[in-house]
Amino acid sequence: MKDRLTDGLYGLGWSAVKKLPEPVAERLGRAIADTVWKRRGKGVLRLESNLARVVPDASPQRLTELSKAGMRSYLRYWMESFRLPSWSKERVRNGFDVKDVHHLTDGLAAGKGVIIALPHLGNWDLAGAWVTTELETPFTTVAERLKPETLYDRFVAYRESLGMEVLPHTGGSAFGTLARRLRAGGLVCLVADRDLSASGVEVKFFGDTARMPAGPAMLAQQTGALLLPVTLWYDDSPVMKGRVHPPVDVPETGTRVEKTSSMTQALADAFATGIADHPEDWHMLQRLWLADLEPRADAAPAGEAS
């Protein structure tokens, strides 16, 4: 029953919100965000805890303001995403303004494949729609399998309608498919600031240890593709902003593990730059740092071999 209700609510969002006039949808998003924020649920409290790491010198009042702005940004993402399939090509093109896009276009022109790695900043679906519309470049991405399965199917269909090829994070051979797309000179886009496999790379992130996916760095090493960090943010305008950061190069020396660690740390550093500049647009409502993670049920007690 819970799964059917969740799927039904998302379905209602996609069917109803996209029909609203844009100013009405914006006001609705802010109203929902403020209501959720006032209830101080687990997601809001986790967001505030994460923001306290990003802005360690923030006063309690500043953290409260940031978390409220963060929930408004998060709901802006959802309202835009619900409406994106109904946007005209002109609206998509005009909805995103990106700096240093030459890193991406030059990489695509070289024909060796490009990997874009992003944190959960701004609206990565809008950025993807802009790539398929303005640059007329299709790309492949990976999505976490959601429950219920019907909800996952909705997300896949939605992103495919925007011109993306979507692979499941689990239950398939995503890495091999991504590598083939890159060797053919294609584009791969991955949200890469939170490890979903528990086998990622440990990085220093805002002064403490977190774990991020190894996939982007490993794909770049294996295929020779260009690895580009990208950060996104909102301002007071209806146009989302973004930046393509300089490429993360494969180190000339070291083992594969050492190279992967170095490259993933470079991604984390680029992500941190964008998040520090626009902390309210980082939609991280989950645990991220290792110190915040709940112990696994199968973990060995202290002092015992694992």
Disulfide bonds with the S-S distance in Angstrom:
none
